[in-house]
Amino acid sequence: MPSPTPTRSCRFCKEKVEEVDFKRPSTLHSIVSDKGTIRPRRVTGTCRRHQNQVEVAVKRAREMALLPNASR
């Protein structure tokens, strides 16, 4: 029986991104939900390597005030 949800490929692997940069909040904005939480891999479709880089990049962007911690 096929899986109910289609498998997604990592968009960072498609674009051949070596490392996710925290200075590009436009790419990180789509991974952060409206509440300010980082979306999981199963939702975004990113691979394990890039998901770990995204987590670090989002935390650094929040520290530098490029991304909000949470929206109201």
N, C-alpha and C positions, 0 to 999 in steps of 0.2 A: 504494500500500500504506500503511495507517495506521501511525503510530508505535507501537512495542511498549509504551511507557509512556504513561499518560495525562498530559496537561498539567495542572499544578496552578496555581491562581491564588494570588496573594500574599495572605496573611491580613492583612497590615498594610494593604494597599489596601482589602480588604473592610471592615475596621474603621475606615477613613479616618484612619489614624494619620499625622500629619504628620512626626513625628520619633520614632525609637525611643529610649526613655529607659533609661539604665543603672541607674536606681534601682528598676527593676522586674525583679528577678532571676527572677521566675516566668515572664515571657515569654521571657527569654533562656535559661532552663534547658532549654526544649524544643529550642532550636537548637544547644546544645552537646552533643556526644556524651558517652558514659560515660568516654572517655579524656581528655576535656577539650578536644577540637578542635572548631572551628566547622564545622558541617555545610555542605556546598556548596549553591549555589542549586538545582542539579538535584535534590537530595534534598529540601530543604525547600520548594521552590516559590516562594520569595520573589523579587521583582523585583530588578533591579540596584540601583536607588536604595535600597531598604530593606535589601538585603544589605550594602551599604557602611555604612549606618547601624548595622546589627547588629554588624558587625565592630568599629567604633569603640566601641559601647556595651559589648560584651563585654570589650574591652581595658580600658576605664575601670572596669568593674565588678570586674575582676580586680585592678586597681590599688587600688581601695578595699576589697578583700577581701570583696566581696559574692558573688563566684563564685570557686570554687577554680581554680587553674591546671591541675591534673590530679588525678584521683582515684587512689588507690593500688590 
